């Protein structure tokens, strides 16, 4: 029963940290929050590895919960910022699979480490993995929360075209049954935006997720 408090403290601090991670990401950017959270998680893992009593271990678990909280609150928004609407579904699915799968698989591997090594090595292994993750994030993860011009790449254009072709085969009228149908379908009489960077393959239609911009006022996020 006492050991269960280590899980409870971790989950409570994770929930509290998630409340702070989202507004902080809006103010300072998601890259900063990701890296700062990973650094806190790394510090908590090292603290847990050297902890010698229950109180110290509880503090380490609380710190780890705060550090990992951006993983619960920010990736969905990050996916929405770097992919068009019709591209997001299976990316969010992969993220959810890894998130929920990790919660179920990691305890099994943790029990194996705990049985064959000890509690200290369990946290040292976590610290090593998180340290590598911190380096990879610092080197290869850019900021995604910024104003960007509407310039889709060729893959996005091809996926947009394929999604519209699939929709035209199913659509028998102009009544939109599903919310995404409105995003995929445009009437020919609709006014086109002033500044959209896209080639002729889209046949005059805007790709999903492209923001209409006004050439005199700059782009919007």
ROKOL-433129 format. One line per 8 residues: number of its first residue (from 1); their letters; for each residue x, y, z of N, C-alpha, C, O. Coordinates in steps of 0.001 Angstrom, whole numbers, plus 500000, padded with zeros to 6 digits. Atoms other than C-alpha are relative to their C-alpha. Layout:
BEGIN
NUM> A> X,Y,Z,X,Y,Z,X,Y,Z,X,Y,Z | ...
END
This chain:
BEGIN
1> XXXXXXXX> 500826,498796,500000,500000,500000,500000,500860,501253,500000,500554,502219,499301 | 499128,498825,499943,502797,502416,500831,500675,500256,498665,500809,501406,498245 | 499345,499844,501297,504552,501765,497529,499064,500591,498949,499521,501234,498004 | 500959,499451,500958,501349,502692,495680,500020,501526,500005,499635,502152,499018 | 499903,498541,499962,501914,506285,496832,501027,500525,498995,500924,501663,498538 | 499021,499576,501005,504899,506412,494483,499353,500183,498634,499708,501097,497890 | 500740,499856,501256,502553,505861,491532,499025,501171,500093,498895,501956,499154 | 500952,498901,499831,499937,508241,492943,500663,501360,499943,500140,502281,499316
9> XXXXXXXX> 499283,498722,500057,502471,511014,493480,500455,500347,498603,500403,501505,498188 | 499584,499787,501392,503790,510559,489968,498833,500471,499141,498976,501421,498371 | 501155,499649,500831,500306,510723,488403,499453,501384,500349,499062,502137,499457 | 500492,498674,499601,499237,513770,490437,500915,501106,499476,500437,502123,498974 | 499081,498978,500501,502373,515702,489529,499954,500083,498471,500141,501159,497904 | 500149,499985,501456,501931,514678,485881,498793,500839,499599,498873,501644,498671 | 501203,499219,500311,498401,516109,485869,500227,501486,500265,499801,502331,499478 | 499725,498599,499687,499571,519312,487552,500935,500614,498966,500726,501749,498538
17> XXXXXXXX> 499077,499479,500993,502459,519707,485120,499355,500229,498651,499716,501165,497937 | 500690,499827,501288,500163,519254,482124,499215,501303,499973,499078,501921,498916 | 500719,498723,499939,498138,522262,483314,500924,501179,499723,500478,502218,499237 | 499038,498925,500233,501304,524360,483109,500675,499903,498638,501101,500913,498078 | 499247,500196,501241,502830,522855,479975,499336,500691,498813,500020,501325,498008 | 500680,499429,501174,500166,524003,477494,500105,501520,499937,500522,502037,498900 | 499855,498538,500094,500058,527741,478397,501453,500445,499871,501738,501446,499215 | 498583,499650,500131,503850,527795,478761,500470,499818,498569,501269,500612,498073
25> XXXXXXXX> 499629,500229,501398,504201,526340,475257,499495,501120,499098,500155,501470,498119 | 500521,498886,500791,502015,529138,473882,500874,501242,500166,501083,501997,499216 | 499189,498813,499727,504209,531771,475541,501432,499857,499492,501990,500811,498951 | 498573,500162,500281,507660,530308,474916,500308,498988,498899,501469,498835,498517 | 499780,500973,501062,507185,527639,472242,500077,498579,500518,500465,498341,501662 | 500047,501403,499595,506844,523884,472322,501391,499388,500123,501604,498531,500980 | 498635,500546,499909,510535,523135,471715,500580,500250,501382,501174,499352,501977 | 499485,499675,498671,511467,524909,474935,499364,499128,501072,500056,498633,501962
33> XXXXXXXX> 500703,500796,498993,508806,523049,476935,500423,498539,499922,500627,497895,500951 | 499558,501389,500148,509805,519669,475486,501384,499798,500629,501578,498889,501436 | 498625,500165,499505,513510,520144,476238,500070,500227,501503,500757,499489,502209 | 499997,499722,498563,512884,521658,479669,499370,498841,500769,499872,498453,501824 | 500651,501132,499348,510503,518812,480569,500893,498772,500024,500956,498072,501035 | 499107,501158,500043,512987,516153,479438,501147,500175,500994,501560,499215,501644 | 498918,499746,499046,515729,517812,481502,499526,499767,501432,500263,499208,502244 | 500546,500240,498670,513478,517763,484582,499821,498505,500239,500148,497998,501312
41> XXXXXXXX> 500181,501448,499877,512600,514121,483941,501342,499295,500219,501434,498365,501020 | 498668,500573,499830,516310,513287,483616,500509,500221,501424,501064,499313,502043 | 499593,499727,498622,517031,515000,486927,499262,499126,501002,499855,498645,501967 | 500775,500857,499109,514204,513061,488588,500452,498552,499944,500465,497867,500967 | 499525,501382,500136,515508,509748,487192,501318,499796,500737,501512,498777,501402 | 498731,500102,499282,519005,510416,488529,499764,500062,501511,500390,499325,502273 | 500344,499913,498578,517529,511438,491883,499439,498669,500499,499805,498204,501578 | 500554,501285,499605,515527,508209,491990,501058,498907,500079,500954,498003,500908
49> XXXXXXXX> 498946,501016,500006,518673,506173,491195,500861,500074,501252,501370,499051,501710 | 499128,499850,498827,520576,507591,494182,499203,500127,501294,499792,500234,502370 | 500826,499857,498798,517607,507849,496590,500217,498811,500935,500331,497672,500483 | 499726,501037,499015,518155,505897,499832,498850,499786,500978,498935,498915,501843 | 501147,500206,499119,514778,506262,501567,498729,500336,499241,498773,500858,498127 | 501278,499838,500680,511086,506451,500751,499688,501463,499696,499186,501770,498615 | 500279,498582,500229,510778,510230,501140,500769,500559,498822,500222,501313,498017 | 499194,499539,501126,513625,510882,498732,499481,499424,498688,499427,500121,497675
57> XXXXXXXX> 500526,500628,501205,512200,508405,496238,498676,500633,499583,498419,500785,498389 | 501255,499324,500324,508777,510085,496459,500272,501354,499334,499610,501712,498360 | 499651,498730,500645,510359,513449,495666,500474,499812,498579,500142,500604,497697 | 499531,500279,501356,512091,511916,492659,498840,499677,499078,498821,500121,497930 | 501148,500371,500823,508819,510460,491397,499136,501223,499662,498635,501343,498544 | 500760,498772,500265,507027,513798,491749,500704,500837,498938,500057,501356,498029 | 499247,499231,500989,509802,515537,489805,499916,499352,498621,499802,500051,497614 | 500122,500698,501282,509651,512871,487091,498623,500220,499387,498506,500368,498171
65> XXXXXXXX> 501345,499765,500517,505881,513349,486792,499863,501373,499368,499236,501519,498319 | 500038,498647,500565,506295,517085,486234,500765,500036,498680,500332,500679,497724 | 499184,499981,501207,509015,516448,483658,499345,499315,498811,499513,499752,497672 | 500608,500746,501107,507006,513947,481617,498646,500569,499586,498062,500103,498608 | 501339,499471,500285,503806,516034,481633,499826,500570,498588,498735,500431,498036 | 500214,499530,501374,504435,517714,478219,499638,498893,499012,498982,499156,498005 | 500332,501114,500893,504165,514251,476617,498502,499740,499986,497978,499241,498990 | 501442,500219,499930,500529,514093,477742,499202,501122,499359,498079,500889,498911
73> XXXXXXXX> 500820,498854,500386,499451,517566,476657,500382,500656,498679,499555,501365,498106 | 499549,499225,501151,501505,518794,473673,500093,499260,498666,499906,499901,497632 | 499789,500629,501309,502087,516115,470981,498823,500122,499035,499039,500285,497835 | 501143,499864,500915,498532,516298,469589,500002,501359,499324,499736,501455,498126 | 499926,498657,500586,498908,520057,469083,501178,500108,499040,501075,500778,498013 | 498839,499978,500892,502353,519544,467545,499671,499330,498675,500046,499834,497616 | 500410,500682,501225,500918,517060,465042,499089,500908,499168,499222,500968,497946 | 500907,499101,500720,498182,519567,464145,500749,501147,499341,500277,501692,498343
81> XXXXXXXX> 499251,498877,500554,500832,522215,463464,500875,499608,498821,501213,500467,498006 | 499071,500382,501071,503011,520186,461094,499358,499130,498927,500013,498786,497944 | 500692,500800,501015,500393,518148,459178,498659,500636,499663,498048,501310,500492 | 501308,499539,500407,497297,519018,457201,498919,499127,500639,499208,498059,501179 | 501084,500661,499267,493897,517950,458506,499844,498539,499612,499662,497687,500481 | 500209,501374,500439,493601,514809,456379,501227,499117,500226,501162,497909,499998 | 498791,500770,499745,497150,513735,457302,500160,499624,501474,501050,498847,501819 | 499743,500100,498559,496724,513796,461077,499529,498708,500641,500062,498310,501677
89> XXXXXXXX> 500666,501097,499299,494595,510736,461825,500961,498894,500397,501037,498541,501574 | 499158,501138,499631,497144,507931,461622,501242,500440,500758,501837,499626,501464 | 498907,499508,499157,499905,510164,463100,499570,500060,501460,500315,499663,502356 | 500523,499992,498632,497744,510732,466155,499822,498566,500496,500048,498280,501672 | 500141,501403,499615,497017,506992,466133,501317,499385,500432,501362,498640,501411 | 498685,500525,499627,500735,506158,466211,500420,500548,501358,500927,499813,502205 | 499664,499395,498699,501274,508611,469069,499215,499352,501136,499777,499049,502188 | 500827,500618,498965,498369,507134,471030,500419,498564,500268,500439,498116,501414
97> XXXXXXXX> 499541,501379,499836,499587,503590,470379,501272,499933,500835,501383,499099,501734 | 498749,499996,499238,503061,504396,471685,499767,500424,501444,500365,499870,502366 | 500266,499513,498644,501682,506298,474678,499331,498933,500853,499785,498650,501962 | 500724,501010,499228,499213,503627,475793,500767,498683,500053,500752,498000,501077 | 499215,501222,499988,501435,500725,474765,501162,500072,500968,501493,499086,501626 | 498903,499846,499057,504317,502126,476763,499559,499840,501442,500283,499278,502264 | 500504,500111,498627,502189,502347,479880,499767,498552,500403,499825,498217,501586 | 500269,501405,499689,501426,498638,479617,501228,499110,499864,501347,498117,500580
105> XXXXXXXX> 498835,500843,500223,504744,497247,478340,501162,500334,500932,501880,499440,501381 | 498860,499601,499175,507229,499256,480383,499973,499366,501390,501024,498926,501857 | 499990,500687,498694,506065,497863,483770,500487,498556,499929,501115,498069,500869 | 499528,501370,500134,506743,494363,482465,501529,499948,499928,502159,499134,500604 | 498543,499955,500081,510320,495224,481492,500614,500515,501306,501693,500080,501705 | 499504,499485,498727,510736,497180,484727,500059,498900,501051,501008,498835,501833 | 500000,501114,499052,509789,494102,486745,501166,499058,499729,501759,498524,500666 | 498866,500855,500354,512423,492095,484853,501308,500601,500507,502145,499895,501070
113> XXXXXXXX> 498784,499329,499519,515120,494686,485637,500053,499978,501519,501105,499727,502107 | 500043,499963,498542,513993,494965,489248,500336,498634,500603,500977,498557,501651 | 499761,501347,499475,514136,491182,489717,501449,499564,499812,502012,498898,500681 | 498665,500488,500308,517530,490628,488094,501112,500973,500403,502255,500556,500593 | 498998,499024,499559,519328,493850,489068,499553,500581,501335,499575,499875,502343 | 500590,499417,498792,517891,496266,491645,499276,501289,499622,499267,501696,498460 | 500777,498787,500243,515786,499400,492028,500865,501119,499443,500409,501870,498580 | 499126,498916,500442,518753,501735,491495,500304,499884,498500,500311,500888,497789
121> XXXXXXXX> 499731,500190,501420,519576,500209,488100,498767,500302,499151,498890,500727,498002 | 501228,499674,500725,515950,500623,487078,499967,501484,499638,499636,501844,498509 | 500002,498561,500257,516257,504400,487415,501216,500424,499172,501132,501377,498397 | 498846,499659,500832,519752,504467,485911,499724,499716,498528,500118,500497,497661 | 500350,500314,501394,518459,502770,482759,499048,501056,499435,499193,501485,498290 | 500908,498923,500429,515630,505314,482575,500780,501277,499737,500519,501973,498756 | 499198,498786,500169,518167,508118,483012,500821,499952,498712,500953,500967,498027 | 499226,500132,501240,520309,506782,480152,499116,500232,498774,499494,500955,497852
129> XXXXXXXX> 500923,499839,501137,517321,506555,477791,499559,501451,499872,499536,501999,498769 | 500466,498611,500032,516066,510019,478746,501137,500938,499607,500896,501936,498929 | 498872,499173,500403,519566,511486,478362,500226,499980,498501,500489,501020,497897 | 499893,500099,501465,519798,510195,474794,498853,500761,499336,499052,501445,498332 | 501167,499285,500536,516292,511547,474158,500204,501509,500067,499828,502226,499140 | 499739,498565,499863,517347,514974,475444,500944,500488,498904,500720,501551,498325 | 499061,499613,501058,520281,515085,473001,499308,500008,498638,499510,500933,497852 | 500695,500077,501284,518078,513994,470067,499012,501149,499836,498907,501728,498754
137> XXXXXXXX> 500929,498874,500075,515433,516604,470897,500740,501312,499755,500298,502135,498953 | 499250,498750,500145,518018,519355,471177,500549,500160,498584,500596,501274,498063 | 499369,499928,501314,519610,518495,467826,499012,499955,498838,499253,500581,497806 | 500814,500313,501172,516705,517412,465639,498538,500438,500088,497818,500302,499099 | 501410,499600,499884,513370,518762,466960,499903,501518,499918,500334,502206,500843 | 500121,498540,500128,512594,522282,465659,498744,500515,500689,497898,499744,501142 | 501215,499370,499480,510028,524726,466931,498894,499902,498954,499137,500136,497771 | 501140,500120,500924,506579,524167,465387,498964,501094,500195,498112,501289,499329
145> XXXXXXXX> 501003,498975,499710,504591,526999,466978,500518,501353,499522,501092,502119,500297 | 499530,498746,500576,505368,529894,464625,499191,500311,498751,498534,499428,498198 | 500698,499587,501218,503906,531850,461716,500734,499452,498796,501945,499630,498662 | 499375,500622,501161,504539,530019,458482,499219,500343,498727,497992,500427,498784 | 500712,499780,501260,503710,530783,454802,499351,498704,499526,499844,497618,499830 | 500702,501207,500469,501260,528386,453120,500714,499364,498814,500349,499619,497666 | 499232,500642,501055,503758,526281,451140,499996,498496,500224,500926,497976,500840 | 500040,501459,499809,502694,522595,451074,501045,499301,499152,501390,499775,498069
153> XXXXXXXX> 499063,500778,500792,505184,519988,449922,499238,499087,499042,498011,499005,499098 | 500639,500807,501040,504515,517584,447047,499221,498835,500597,498164,498474,500078 | 500722,501113,499380,503514,514712,449342,498642,500451,500505,497649,499743,500335 | 501270,499486,499508,500832,516861,450963,499037,500274,498855,497838,500023,498975 | 500847,499741,501168,499542,517906,447543,499438,498694,499454,498260,498621,499106 | 500454,501293,500510,499373,514267,446409,498952,499386,500917,497971,498816,500440 | 500972,500558,499062,497550,513205,449591,498687,500769,499943,497616,500178,500079 | 501215,499200,500140,495097,516077,449196,499214,499575,498770,497993,499430,498824
161> XXXXXXXX> 500654,500405,501246,494368,515047,445604,499350,498622,500151,498232,498402,499684 | 500544,501342,499809,493885,511402,446604,498772,500021,500905,497810,499291,500666 | 501144,499917,499098,491543,512341,449449,498785,500578,499293,497661,500142,499540 | 501125,499403,500728,489414,514498,447132,499413,499008,498984,498199,498963,498780 | 500503,500993,500945,489195,511723,444541,499145,498959,500714,498099,498549,500211 | 500773,500979,499242,488029,509276,447202,498674,500581,500451,497666,499875,500488 | 501233,499367,499548,485460,511778,448450,499004,500141,498849,497807,499929,499044 | 500897,499823,501139,484041,512449,444970,499287,498705,499638,498156,498732,499151
169> XXXXXXXX> 500623,501286,500297,483360,508733,444546,498857,499701,500961,497891,499035,500592 | 501020,500292,498997,481306,508636,447748,498900,501046,500063,497785,500755,500497 | 500946,498908,499823,479571,511990,447557,498949,499999,498884,499289,500010,497701 | 501097,499995,500975,476188,511981,445844,499253,501321,499985,498479,501575,499062 | 500661,498692,499935,474988,515446,446879,500949,500970,500676,502066,500610,501047 | 499205,498961,499363,476268,518711,448351,499711,500093,501487,500178,501028,502137 | 500266,500000,498555,474965,517877,451837,501140,499271,500685,501464,498141,500317 | 498814,500532,499365,477898,517244,454140,499596,499229,501244,499116,499799,502224
177> XXXXXXXX> 500362,500864,498885,477337,514301,456436,501087,500001,501059,500796,500013,502255 | 498884,500042,499074,480804,514247,457981,500708,501348,500012,500744,502016,498979 | 499338,498690,499930,482744,517334,459202,501147,500143,499012,501346,501227,498462 | 498845,499888,500883,485814,516514,457090,499603,500178,498541,500422,500595,497722 | 500419,499848,501389,483748,516533,453909,500026,501460,499574,500346,501775,498428 | 499981,498587,500353,483453,520301,454065,501427,500467,499737,501652,501319,498878 | 498612,499614,500193,487229,520605,454342,500544,499480,498684,501426,500099,498089 | 499485,500594,501225,487774,518361,451338,499326,500540,498742,499903,500479,497656
185> XXXXXXXX> 500772,499623,501169,485108,519807,449049,499892,501521,499911,499648,502183,500920 | 500149,498562,500222,485028,523314,447565,499166,500217,498742,499385,499557,497726 | 500772,499647,501197,482472,524806,445179,500880,500789,499042,501779,501517,499462 | 499208,499301,500998,483878,526145,441950,499818,501508,500096,500722,502264,499741 | 500238,498567,499934,482262,529544,442604,500690,500644,501181,500689,501869,501303 | 499399,499441,498803,484151,529937,445866,501194,500850,499611,501968,500491,498724 | 498888,499094,500306,486595,532822,445847,501300,499396,500490,501364,498898,501614 | 498708,500555,499644,490227,531699,445868,500799,501026,500792,500592,502228,500620
193> XXXXXXXX> 499224,499061,499201,492726,533210,448340,501021,500750,499162,501361,500348,498049 | 499054,499157,500711,495179,535923,447366,501359,499337,499841,501995,499453,498794 | 498624,500480,499999,498365,534070,448271,500057,498574,500501,500143,498344,501707 | 499870,501406,499648,498505,530266,448205,501046,499393,499089,500897,499414,497867 | 498927,500597,500787,501675,528525,447088,499682,498542,499735,499839,497700,500619 | 500364,501384,500352,500545,525376,445254,500060,499876,498495,499822,500853,497785 | 499840,500148,501438,501076,523934,441814,498677,499698,499324,497627,499656,499965 | 501214,500165,500787,498608,523256,439034,499328,498668,500216,498206,498477,499747
201> XXXXXXXX> 500583,501325,499826,497995,519654,440125,498758,500040,500871,497942,499120,500815 | 501160,499946,499107,495430,520792,442692,498763,500534,499304,497689,500575,499905 | 501141,499573,500814,493180,522166,439923,499230,501153,500644,497999,501175,500641 | 500649,498801,499492,492508,525472,441623,499393,499863,501372,498754,500802,501847 | 500584,500195,498682,491490,523998,444979,501077,500099,501056,502221,499707,500825 | 499033,499819,498928,493167,524809,448280,500248,498696,500721,499292,497978,501015 | 499753,501192,499196,494924,521970,450108,499470,500181,501405,499400,501299,501917 | 500549,499937,498658,493472,521109,453475,501071,500478,500953,502222,500053,500863
209> XXXXXXXX> 499055,499516,499012,495119,522950,456326,500714,501267,499565,501399,501889,500377 | 499343,498790,500461,496347,525838,454136,499228,501213,500499,498009,501284,500348 | 500628,498794,499474,495640,529187,455739,499941,501052,498917,500942,501338,498261 | 500136,498923,500963,494276,531889,453508,500633,501259,500580,500367,501632,501723 | 499277,498844,499496,496479,534958,453785,499724,501216,499160,499344,501105,497994 | 500163,498732,500677,496224,538573,452841,501388,500544,499707,502190,500685,500631 | 498657,499614,500399,499259,539807,450931,500438,501293,500665,501641,501538,500756 | 499626,498731,499398,499150,543213,452670,500198,499905,501494,500774,500810,502098
217> XXXXX> 499915,500085,498545,498963,541946,456235,500882,498853,500467,500999,498648,501675 | 499134,501100,499588,501336,538941,456222,499217,498742,500261,497999,498701,500088 | 500622,501307,499789,500638,535354,457110,499515,499855,501416,499965,500557,502321 | 500528,500279,498672,498696,534003,460037,500376,498595,500363,500566,497772,499468 | 499564,501347,499620,499631,530919,462097,499036,498952,499590,499267,497769,499841
END
